[in-house]
Amino acid sequence: MLRFNLEGLLEQTGQCVALEGDIRDCAKFALWFRSLIDNQYALFFYDQAYSADIELREYTIKNDIVKCFTFTPAKESPQPIETVSTNLTFFNHPITQSFIENLKRHGVDSTLINKAIKETSLFQT
């Protein structure tokens, strides 16, 4: 491995390998794992917040993964950020907004997103 220790686990469902470590080490492991699984099965590499993802194909290289998950500070957007409100709580933090947009991009229904936000706001002080 390149930088640090890489930790991981196979979730109980057998459908997900969770990794924790330097992105370069995680990418190297993911490509090795891809080489073990028949290409007829789609594999995706994504972060815990679902802020980015990439399909691992037979021609994916480590730098493709690293670039996808190496974030640089974004400039101020000229477009207004959508504000989602529940009671008195506003979820207008840029990371939260990015997460909501990724959920939508992955086909999660807005009704379900709003329900989750409402339930989350019940636990905030």
ABEGO torsion letter per residue (X at the ends): XAABBBBBBBBAAGABBBBBEBAAAAAAAAAAAAAABBAABBBBBBBAAGABBBBBBAABBAAAAAAAABBBBBBBBABBBBBBBBEABBBABAAAAAAAAAAAAAGBBAAAAAAAAAAAAAABX
